[in-house]
Amino acid sequence: MEQNKTIDEVLQDAAILQGGELEYNRELIDHDMAREHASIYEGLGVRILSIVGGFLACLFFIGFLFLAGVVRSEGAMGVCGALFVVATIIVGATGKNRFLDGASIAMLLTGLGLLGAGLKFTTGTTAVVYMVAAVATFVMVKNQLLSFVAVLLFWGSFAWFLSPFPDTMLMMVLLLLLAISYTLVSIAEPRFITGGKLLNNKYTALRAGLLFSFIGLLIVSRHMHIYSYLIGNRWISWCIVIICIIITLYHIAQQTGLPTKQLVLITLAVVVVMAPFLYAAAVPGSLLILLLSVHTRNRTGFAVGIMGMLYFVSRYYYDLNQTLLLKSAILFVPGLLFLAAWWFTRKFQHNEQA
């Protein structure tokens, strides 16, 4: 029942974006959704075994090439790596097969390793090559798991490309791009679903890749030395996330018909709640994930947002260099505001249904 409700709401949002009635075959949509959900778990064991088997096969093949003297030079390793990557893209573009879908991930990672060794893992050149390979893989393959890996590879390579820059600049640029990308992709869900078969097929992998890249960045920023209070311009990262939260709230208000006055009050409440975390952008980042996940009915994102919120708030409380009474007050006031927001949301939903 929850699945049907979610589909209906997505179709309703798509009809609003189209500016009128939307023609669709509901039976075909239900059939494709059921087949997609079933295929996720039906071939899970086969995919895991195929990934492990693919890695072992690639390792044995590379060992054979070393013994044969084929890849003893850096140029030969680069060429073999490029061939592995190209073969992965070709296999992924030809069709869907559970065994080949898993083995192709092993082929891609092995090829990238050989390609990087051939390029001596130089920061700029190797990172650019990896980003190009990630984009080509994401665009051409039909396997969603491989597309998800390609998104992670792109952002990881982009961070590697920016690694020579200072830590503060690196984190702010990555946070800006990832927060905005994840927000816009989640908000534009109906456009992706109605944008054709290609966009519809790529949306899930793209959103999941952005989600895990974003939460990974928040975790890394939490454990870097620039997390220390009053060091660097950490408040800029907080402002970036808050702006994305405001954009999300405005979009939700437009979809639900929330009055402007109430939207302003909710926005001010969010800013007040997040104000104590001015130098801890990971906390409002988790709130952004929660808002977008609830709005798009993304259970994975909701679970990630909940775990992130609990972890980052607890670490913030532990690292806060204040008295226990002040710590309790700082967390007590946002807790009351969160409960008030929950009560207001429930009341608004009840009025809307009535």
C-alpha positions in Angstrom: 0.0 0.0 0.0 2.9 2.3 0.8 4.5 1.6 -2.5 1.3 2.5 -4.4 1.0 5.7 -2.4 4.5 6.7 -3.2 4.0 6.0 -6.9 0.7 8.0 -6.9 2.4 11.0 -5.3 5.3 10.9 -7.7 2.9 10.8 -10.7 0.9 13.7 -9.1 4.1 15.8 -8.8 5.0 14.9 -12.4 1.5 16.0 -13.6 2.0 19.4 -11.7 5.3 19.9 -13.5 3.7 19.0 -16.9 1.1 21.7 -16.2 -1.9 19.4 -16.8 -3.0 15.8 -17.1 -0.3 13.1 -17.4 -1.0 10.1 -19.5 0.6 6.8 -18.2 0.0 3.1 -18.0 -0.4 2.3 -14.3 -0.4 -1.5 -14.8 2.9 -1.4 -16.6 4.4 0.9 -14.0 3.3 -1.5 -11.2 4.7 -4.4 -13.1 8.1 -2.8 -13.7 8.3 -1.6 -10.0 7.6 -5.1 -8.7 10.1 -6.6 -11.0 12.8 -4.1 -10.1 12.2 -4.6 -6.3 12.3 -8.4 -6.7 15.5 -8.3 -8.8 17.3 -6.4 -6.1 17.2 -9.3 -3.6 16.7 -12.2 -5.9 20.2 -12.1 -7.4 22.0 -10.6 -4.4 24.0 -13.8 -3.7 24.8 -14.2 -7.4 26.1 -10.7 -7.5 28.3 -11.0 -4.4 29.8 -14.3 -5.7 30.3 -12.8 -9.2 32.2 -9.8 -7.7 34.4 -12.0 -5.6 35.0 -14.4 -8.5 35.6 -11.4 -10.8 38.3 -10.1 -8.5 40.0 -13.5 -8.3 39.9 -14.0 -12.0 41.3 -10.5 -12.6 44.1 -11.1 -10.1 45.0 -14.5 -11.7 45.0 -12.9 -15.1 47.2 -10.0 -14.0 49.6 -12.5 -12.4 49.8 -14.4 -15.6 50.6 -11.2 -17.5 53.4 -10.4 -15.0 54.8 -13.9 -15.3 54.6 -13.6 -19.1 56.4 -10.2 -19.0 53.6 -8.4 -20.7 52.9 -5.8 -18.0 56.4 -5.2 -16.5 56.5 -1.7 -17.9 54.3 1.2 -16.8 53.1 1.8 -20.4 51.9 -1.8 -20.7 50.1 -1.6 -17.3 48.4 1.6 -18.5 47.3 0.0 -21.8 46.0 -3.1 -20.0 44.1 -1.0 -17.5 42.5 1.0 -20.3 41.5 -2.2 -22.0 39.9 -3.5 -18.8 37.9 -0.2 -18.4 36.8 -0.2 -22.0 35.7 -3.9 -21.8 33.7 -3.1 -18.6 31.9 -0.3 -20.4 31.1 -2.5 -23.4 29.9 -5.3 -21.3 27.7 -3.0 -19.2 26.3 -1.3 -22.2 25.2 -4.5 -24.0 22.6 -5.6 -21.5 21.8 -6.8 -18.0 23.1 -10.0 -16.6 23.4 -10.8 -12.9 26.8 -12.5 -13.1 28.3 -10.1 -15.5 26.9 -7.1 -13.5 29.0 -8.2 -10.5 32.1 -9.2 -12.4 32.1 -5.9 -14.3 32.7 -4.1 -11.0 35.8 -6.2 -10.4 37.0 -5.5 -13.9 36.4 -1.8 -13.6 38.3 -1.5 -10.3 41.1 -3.7 -11.6 41.4 -1.7 -14.8 41.5 1.6 -12.8 44.3 0.2 -10.6 46.4 -0.8 -13.6 45.7 2.5 -15.3 46.7 4.4 -12.2 49.9 2.4 -11.9 50.7 3.1 -15.5 50.3 6.8 -14.8 52.3 6.5 -11.6 49.3 7.7 -9.6 50.1 11.4 -10.3 47.4 13.5 -8.6 46.1 15.7 -11.4 46.5 13.4 -14.5 45.2 10.2 -12.8 42.3 12.0 -11.1 41.2 13.5 -14.4 41.4 10.1 -16.2 39.4 8.5 -13.4 36.7 11.2 -13.7 36.5 10.7 -17.4 36.2 6.9 -16.9 33.5 7.4 -14.2 31.4 9.7 -16.5 31.7 7.3 -19.4 30.7 4.3 -17.2 27.8 6.1 -15.7 26.4 7.3 -19.1 26.9 4.1 -21.1 26.3 1.1 -18.7 22.8 -0.2 -17.9 23.8 -1.8 -14.6 22.6 0.4 -11.7 25.1 -1.0 -9.2 27.9 -0.1 -11.6 26.4 3.3 -12.2 26.4 3.8 -8.4 30.1 2.9 -8.2 30.8 5.3 -11.1 29.2 8.2 -9.1 31.3 7.4 -6.1 34.4 7.1 -8.3 33.7 10.5 -9.8 33.4 12.4 -6.5 36.3 10.5 -5.0 38.5 11.4 -8.0 37.3 15.0 -7.9 38.4 15.2 -4.3 41.7 13.7 -5.2 42.1 16.3 -7.9 41.5 19.1 -5.4 43.8 17.6 -2.8 46.8 20.0 -3.5 44.6 22.9 -2.3 44.3 23.8 1.4 41.9 21.7 3.4 39.5 24.5 4.1 39.1 25.3 0.5 38.8 21.7 -0.5 36.1 20.9 2.0 34.0 24.0 1.2 34.1 23.4 -2.6 33.2 19.7 -2.2 30.4 20.5 0.3 29.0 23.3 -1.9 28.9 21.1 -5.0 27.7 17.9 -3.3 25.0 19.6 -1.2 23.6 21.5 -4.1 23.8 18.5 -6.4 22.1 16.2 -4.0 19.4 18.7 -3.2 18.5 19.5 -6.8 18.6 15.9 -7.9 16.2 14.9 -5.1 13.9 17.8 -5.7 13.8 17.1 -9.4 12.7 13.5 -8.9 9.5 13.8 -11.0 11.4 15.3 -13.9 13.9 12.4 -13.9 11.1 9.8 -13.8 9.2 11.5 -16.7 12.3 12.5 -18.6 12.6 9.3 -20.6 13.9 5.8 -20.0 17.5 6.8 -19.8 17.0 9.4 -17.0 14.5 7.2 -15.2 17.0 4.3 -15.2 19.9 6.5 -14.0 18.1 8.4 -11.3 18.2 5.8 -8.5 22.0 5.2 -8.9 22.7 9.0 -9.2 20.7 9.9 -6.1 22.3 7.0 -4.1 25.7 7.9 -5.2 25.3 11.6 -4.3 23.8 10.5 -0.9 26.7 8.3 0.1 29.2 10.8 -1.3 27.6 13.6 0.8 27.5 11.6 4.0 31.0 10.4 3.4 32.2 14.0 3.1 30.5 14.9 6.3 32.2 12.1 8.1 35.6 13.0 6.7 35.1 16.6 7.7 34.2 15.6 11.2 37.5 13.8 11.6 39.8 16.3 10.0 41.8 18.7 12.1 40.0 21.7 10.6 36.9 20.6 12.6 38.4 22.4 15.6 36.3 25.4 16.7 37.0 28.9 15.4 39.7 27.6 13.0 39.1 28.6 9.4 35.8 29.7 7.9 33.8 26.7 9.1 30.7 28.9 9.3 30.7 29.2 5.5 30.0 25.4 5.2 27.1 25.8 7.7 25.6 28.6 5.5 25.9 26.4 2.4 23.9 23.6 4.0 21.4 26.0 5.6 20.7 27.5 2.1 20.1 24.0 0.7 17.7 23.3 3.6 15.8 26.6 2.9 15.6 25.6 -0.8 14.1 22.3 0.2 11.6 23.8 2.6 10.5 26.3 -0.1 10.0 23.4 -2.6 8.0 21.4 -0.1 5.9 24.5 0.7 5.2 25.0 -3.0 4.1 21.3 -3.4 1.9 21.3 -0.3 0.5 24.8 -0.5 2.0 25.9 2.8 1.2 29.6 3.5 4.2 32.0 3.2 3.9 33.1 6.9 4.1 29.6 8.2 7.0 28.9 5.8 8.9 31.9 7.2 8.3 30.7 10.8 9.5 27.2 10.0 12.6 28.6 8.3 13.4 30.8 11.2 12.9 27.9 13.6 15.3 25.7 11.6 18.0 28.5 11.6 17.6 28.9 15.4 17.8 25.1 16.0 20.9 24.8 13.8 22.6 28.0 15.2 24.5 26.2 18.0 26.1 24.0 15.3 27.6 26.9 13.5 31.0 25.2 13.4 29.7 21.7 12.8 28.1 21.6 9.4 27.6 17.9 9.6 24.6 18.3 11.9 22.6 20.5 9.5 23.9 18.2 6.7 22.2 15.3 8.3 19.0 17.3 8.7 19.1 18.1 5.0 19.4 14.4 4.2 16.4 13.7 6.4 14.2 16.4 4.8 15.0 15.3 1.3 14.5 11.6 2.1 11.2 12.2 3.8 10.0 14.3 0.9 11.0 11.7 -1.7 10.1 8.7 0.4 13.6 7.4 0.3 14.0 4.9 3.1 17.7 4.4 2.6 18.3 8.1 2.8 16.1 8.4 5.9 18.1 5.6 7.7 21.4 7.3 6.7 20.1 10.7 7.9 18.9 9.3 11.3 22.2 7.5 11.9 24.1 10.6 10.8 22.1 12.9 13.0 22.6 10.7 16.1 26.3 10.3 15.4 27.2 13.9 14.7 25.1 15.4 17.5 26.6 12.9 20.0 30.2 13.8 18.8 29.4 17.5 18.9 28.2 17.1 22.5 31.4 15.1 23.4 33.8 17.6 21.7 32.0 20.7 23.0 34.4 22.4 25.5 31.8 23.8 27.8 30.3 22.9 31.2 27.8 20.1 31.5 24.9 22.5 32.3 25.6 24.5 29.1 25.9 21.4 27.0 22.5 20.2 28.3 20.9 23.6 27.6 22.4 23.7 24.1 20.8 20.3 23.3 17.6 20.8 25.3 16.4 23.8 23.4 16.9 22.2 19.9 15.1 19.1 21.2 12.1 21.2 22.2 12.0 22.9 18.8 12.3 19.5 17.0 9.3 18.3 19.0 7.4 21.4 18.1 8.2 20.9 14.4 7.0 17.3 14.7 3.7 18.5 16.3 3.2 21.2 13.7 3.9 18.7 10.8 1.4 16.2 12.2 -1.2 18.9 12.6 -0.6 20.3 9.1 -0.9 16.8 7.6 -4.2 16.2 9.5 -5.7 19.4 8.3 -4.6 18.7 4.8 -6.2 15.3 4.8 -9.4 16.7 6.3 
